[in-house]
Every structure is written in C-alpha cells, then in structure tokens.
Amino acid sequence: MSPFLAVAEPHRRQILDRLRSREHTAGELVDGLGLSQPGVSKHLRVLREAGLVRVRVDAQRRVYALRPEALAELHRWLEPYRRLWSAQLDALERHLEGGS
C-alpha cells in the first residue's frame, strides 16, 4: 500500500501522531486510542506494509516506531500546496496591514 492510501484513514493518522513522540507497544496504542486490539493490529499492519512504521520484538511485546524517512514522498507531494498556502497567507497579511 502506498503511504498516501495508508494516511487516508483517520485512525492510522492517529497512530502516526502518537508514534511521532515515542515508540509504543500495540497495547499502549489500544489503550490510548480506544480501538479494539484487532483493529489496532490491522492498522499497524497497513502502516508497516506502507513503510511508515517499523516494529521490533521486546520479549513478549511488539514495539512500534515511526519511520519519518518514509514520509518524504508525502512531503514532496505537499510542497507545492504549502507554497500556495504561504502565498495566500502573505497576501492576506498584506491586506490586513492595509497594503494591497
């Protein structure tokens, strides 16, 4: 699955948001998100297959971490839109300051 399809689902974005700050076990994600264990596992599998998260085994637990380098494709695609928004916000700022 592509990173674009993976992040299209809101629960997967929530998982990525949590992993942004630190690693989490699947159980911690279940507790924090209020989703079922099978649901979280399904989303983690999709994120893993898209290359957005990595997993390591720690005794009986699986620990998940964000792979920020995998977000580069999304970053590149969004860049022209950021420039567009930046130009729009600059124009609004000039307008609000009384310029044209």
Number of C-alpha atoms within 10 A of each C-alpha: 11 14 19 13 11 21 20 10 11 10 17 18 15 15 25 21 12 18 19 14 10 10 17 19 17 20 16 13 22 18 11 12 14 11 13 13 13 11 13 20 16 13 17 24 15 20 25 20 15 17 19 21 22 17 19 11 10 9 7 6 12 14 17 22 21 24 18 13 11 14 15 12 12 13 12 10 11 11 11 11 11 12 11 11 12 12 12 11 12 12 14 14 13 11 11 10 9 8 9 9
